Amino acid sequence: MTAPARFTQADITRLVKGVMAAGMDIRSIRVAPNGEIVVSAAAEEQVIEYTANPLDRLLINGTS
Protein backbone atom coordinates (compact mmCIF):
# COMPACT_ATOMS: atom_id res chain seq x y z
CA MET A 1 0.00 0.00 0.00
CA THR A 2 1.34 3.43 -0.89
CA ALA A 3 1.18 6.54 1.24
CA PRO A 4 -1.20 9.33 0.18
CA ALA A 5 0.32 12.26 -1.66
CA ARG A 6 1.57 15.05 0.59
CA PHE A 7 0.51 17.67 -1.94
CA THR A 8 -2.00 17.92 -4.75
CA GLN A 9 -1.88 19.19 -8.29
CA ALA A 10 -3.99 22.10 -7.07
CA ASP A 11 -1.22 23.00 -4.58
CA ILE A 12 1.33 23.20 -7.41
CA THR A 13 -1.06 25.15 -9.65
CA ARG A 14 -1.83 27.65 -6.89
CA LEU A 15 1.89 28.08 -6.20
CA VAL A 16 2.76 28.62 -9.87
CA LYS A 17 -0.05 31.13 -10.34
CA GLY A 18 1.06 33.02 -7.24
CA VAL A 19 4.68 33.20 -8.36
CA MET A 20 3.66 34.37 -11.83
CA ALA A 21 1.27 36.95 -10.35
CA ALA A 22 4.20 38.32 -8.36
CA GLY A 23 5.99 38.98 -11.65
CA MET A 24 8.64 36.30 -11.31
CA ASP A 25 9.65 33.65 -13.82
CA ILE A 26 9.91 30.10 -12.54
CA ARG A 27 13.24 28.45 -13.19
CA SER A 28 12.53 25.18 -11.40
CA ILE A 29 10.19 23.45 -8.96
CA ARG A 30 11.48 20.76 -6.63
CA VAL A 31 9.30 18.54 -4.48
CA ALA A 32 11.04 16.82 -1.58
CA PRO A 33 9.91 13.44 -0.20
CA ASN A 34 8.60 15.18 2.94
CA GLY A 35 6.16 17.28 0.88
CA GLU A 36 8.21 20.46 0.84
CA ILE A 37 7.86 22.34 -2.46
CA VAL A 38 10.70 24.67 -3.42
CA VAL A 39 10.43 27.11 -6.34
CA SER A 40 13.47 28.80 -7.81
CA ALA A 41 12.69 32.08 -9.58
CA ALA A 42 14.73 33.05 -12.65
CA ALA A 43 14.28 36.84 -12.51
CA GLU A 44 15.39 37.17 -8.92
CA GLU A 45 17.40 34.43 -7.34
CA GLN A 46 14.78 33.90 -4.66
CA VAL A 47 13.59 30.60 -3.32
CA ILE A 48 9.96 30.42 -2.27
CA GLU A 49 9.00 27.54 -0.03
CA TYR A 50 5.55 26.14 0.44
CA THR A 51 4.89 23.18 2.71
CA ALA A 52 1.44 21.70 2.62
CA ASN A 53 -0.44 21.96 5.88
CA PRO A 54 -1.01 18.48 7.37
CA LEU A 55 -4.58 19.50 8.20
CA ASP A 56 -5.37 20.06 4.50
CA ARG A 57 -6.33 16.39 4.32
CA LEU A 58 -9.26 17.13 6.65
CA LEU A 59 -10.61 19.74 4.26
CA ILE A 60 -10.03 17.60 1.19
CA ASN A 61 -11.34 14.31 2.54
CA GLY A 62 -13.91 15.70 4.97
CA THR A 63 -12.84 13.15 7.58
CA SER A 64 -11.07 13.46 10.86
Secondary structure, 3 states (H helix, E strand, C coil): CCCCCCCCHHHHHHHHHHHHHCCCCEEEEEECCCCEEEEEECCCCCEEEEECCCCHHHHHHCCC
